[in-house]
Every structure is written in C-alpha cells, then in structure tokens.
Amino acid sequence: MEKVEILEKINNFQLNNFLKFVKYQKFNLYPNVNSDNIHKYLFEIINNSIKDSTIFSYTIDSNIIALVIVRSLNWDSQHFGFKCSLISNVFYNQSYCNELCHQALGKIFCKIENEAILNNTKFISVSINSEDSIVCSALQTNNFKFILTWVDGIYNSKEKIQINKNNYEIGIMKKSELEYYKNIASNYYFKGGRFYLGEFYNLDHCYSNNYMYICV
C-alpha cells in the first residue's frame, strides 16, 4: 500500500534501510568521502530537520521510496511580505526503477503544493543537481519552473593546472570568431542547463542564427 504523508517522527530503522540506496551527488567527488560517511551525514540531517522543518515521505508497504524536506524562510517572508519556503533536500531510493521514483517525488511535490496553498505560502524554491532528470522532471510536471543554472564542482586531477597569462586574451568577440563560438555553444553547452531542461525552451530556436548572436 502506498502512502504520502508528513512525518511527525522518524523511524530510524526505516531511515537506515532507505539511506543505503540514496546517492548524494553533492559530495561524490570530495576526497576521503565514502558511502558510510554520506549515510551518517544524511541520517543526521534528516533527524535534525524534524525539529524545524516539514518532512514529506512516500512509502510502499513501510518502505521509504522518497523523502523531501521543506523549511520556512522567515527572513525572506518578512522581507518580501509573503510566505516563502525552501525545499532543502530531495532524496529517493535508487534501487527502485526510475518510473517509481518519479511517481513518488511527483506525489510528494503535489502534496507540498497543496500544503503551500493551505498555508498561504506564495513562493517555494529548491536547489537541485540539474543533471538529475528524475527530480527535474518531477518538479516541472508539478508546477515548478527551472529558471537558473549554476555550474559548480570539483576538478578531480593530480596535476597542478598552470595558467600562463600570455596564452589568452579577454576582449570583445571578433566577427571572424563567430563560427568558432557558435560551434562551442551548440555542441559543447552544459547539458544540465536550463536551455536543455526547461520545458519552455525550443532548442531549434536556441541554435538559430539570431539567437546565437546573443548567446555567444
């Protein structure tokens, strides 16, 4: 039996079983990080969140498929004059098929939206890994809009990168360089960006001549 609910308390046995199958990509490339470290870190985050946040869960026969943590943004709410919230964490059990995980997250996001309407919350934001297509799709099919891309990360190399200031120049792009930069923009653009994942963007339009003059 499936169930979408707001957790009043944490069942640590269920939580431990769930976290065995959660990959937290934020720390995957950090040195000396392993699955046990991540498991312990996430366990503490979720248990501490019960005090000041709302935890939404989707379970099937007492097995957690997905957990989403939402907290109120008091400063933002006072500053803007309307209630604001943040989805601080989105977790799902990656041992299940993508379709089930998408369904679980979709039902949680739908419940979050319904709770927001009841509580008169006007704005909810969430920071995600834009390459996580399951979370991106589940959000966008439940009235969230993908509006910003932030490329960040760690360069995992043993070699020290040397930069010679004489090897590059910064300036206005020349007309003779246009085709070169158009090729970069159309073939090497970050595939987790909003132009690829935003449902309102037309890639044919993005790669048209008129658009590329602006983009490069």
SVG drawing of the C-alpha trace seen along z (x, -y; Angstrom):
<svg xmlns="http://www.w3.org/2000/svg" viewBox="-6 -44 59 48">
<polyline fill="none" stroke="black" stroke-width="0.4" points="0.0,0.0 1.3,-3.4 1.2,-6.4 2.2,-10.1 2.5,-11.8 4.1,-14.4 6.3,-12.7 5.7,-13.5 8.7,-11.4 11.5,-9.4 11.6,-5.6 15.4,-5.1 15.2,-1.5 13.2,-2.5 15.5,-5.5 18.7,-3.5 17.3,-1.0 16.3,-3.9 19.7,-5.7 21.6,-2.6 20.2,-3.3 20.5,-7.1 23.4,-8.6 24.1,-12.1 25.9,-13.6 27.0,-16.8 29.8,-15.0 30.7,-12.2 34.0,-13.8 35.1,-15.0 38.4,-13.4 38.1,-10.7 34.3,-10.5 32.7,-7.1 29.1,-5.8 29.3,-5.3 30.3,-9.0 27.4,-10.1 24.9,-7.8 25.8,-9.2 25.7,-12.8 22.2,-12.4 20.9,-10.5 21.8,-13.4 20.4,-16.0 17.0,-14.2 16.8,-13.6 17.7,-17.2 15.2,-18.5 12.2,-17.1 12.6,-20.0 12.3,-22.9 11.2,-21.6 8.4,-19.6 9.4,-16.1 7.3,-14.6 7.6,-10.9 6.3,-8.4 6.2,-4.8 5.1,-1.5 4.4,1.2 6.5,-0.7 9.5,-1.0 10.6,-4.6 10.8,-5.4 11.4,-9.2 11.8,-11.9 11.6,-15.7 12.4,-18.3 10.8,-21.7 11.5,-24.6 10.0,-28.0 12.2,-31.0 11.3,-33.5 13.7,-36.3 12.6,-36.1 9.0,-36.0 9.3,-39.2 11.5,-40.9 9.2,-40.2 5.9,-40.4 4.6,-37.0 5.4,-33.5 8.4,-31.8 9.7,-28.2 12.7,-26.2 12.9,-22.6 16.2,-21.9 16.7,-18.2 15.3,-15.8 16.1,-12.1 14.9,-9.0 15.7,-5.3 17.8,-4.5 17.3,-0.7 13.8,-1.2 13.1,-1.9 13.1,-5.5 9.3,-5.4 8.5,-4.6 11.0,-7.2 9.5,-9.8 6.0,-8.9 7.0,-9.1 8.5,-12.5 5.7,-13.8 3.1,-12.8 5.3,-14.5 5.7,-17.7 1.9,-17.7 1.3,-17.4 3.8,-20.2 2.0,-22.4 -1.4,-21.6 0.1,-22.4 1.5,-25.6 -1.9,-26.7 -3.5,-25.8 -0.7,-27.8 -0.9,-30.7 2.8,-30.1 3.4,-32.1 6.9,-31.1 8.9,-27.8 12.5,-27.4 14.7,-24.4 18.4,-23.8 19.0,-20.7 21.5,-18.8 20.2,-19.8 21.6,-16.5 19.2,-14.6 16.5,-14.1 14.1,-12.3 14.0,-15.2 13.9,-17.9 11.1,-16.2 9.0,-15.6 9.4,-19.2 8.4,-20.6 5.4,-18.4 4.2,-19.7 4.3,-23.4 7.9,-24.2 9.8,-26.2 13.5,-25.7 14.8,-29.3 18.5,-29.3 21.7,-27.3 24.7,-27.4 27.7,-25.3 29.9,-24.3 32.0,-21.4 35.5,-19.9 38.2,-19.2 39.5,-15.8 43.1,-15.8 46.5,-15.1 48.2,-17.5 48.5,-21.2 47.0,-23.4 49.4,-26.1 47.9,-29.2 50.1,-31.4 48.6,-34.9 50.3,-35.4 48.3,-32.5 44.9,-34.2 43.3,-37.5 40.0,-38.9 38.0,-41.2 35.1,-41.7 34.4,-38.8 35.5,-39.4 33.3,-38.8 35.9,-36.3 35.5,-34.2 31.7,-33.9 31.5,-30.5 34.1,-29.1 32.0,-30.2 28.7,-29.1 30.2,-25.6 31.1,-25.7 27.7,-26.9 25.7,-24.4 27.9,-21.3 29.5,-21.7 26.9,-23.5 26.4,-22.2 23.6,-19.6 22.3,-20.1 21.5,-23.7 18.1,-25.4 18.2,-25.5 18.1,-21.7 15.9,-21.0 13.5,-24.0 10.2,-22.8 9.6,-26.2 12.8,-26.3 12.9,-25.3 16.4,-24.0 16.0,-24.8 15.4,-28.4 18.3,-28.4 20.6,-27.3 19.2,-29.7 21.5,-32.3 19.7,-35.2 19.8,-33.6 23.4,-32.6 24.5,-36.2 23.1,-37.0 24.3,-33.8 28.0,-33.8"/>
</svg>
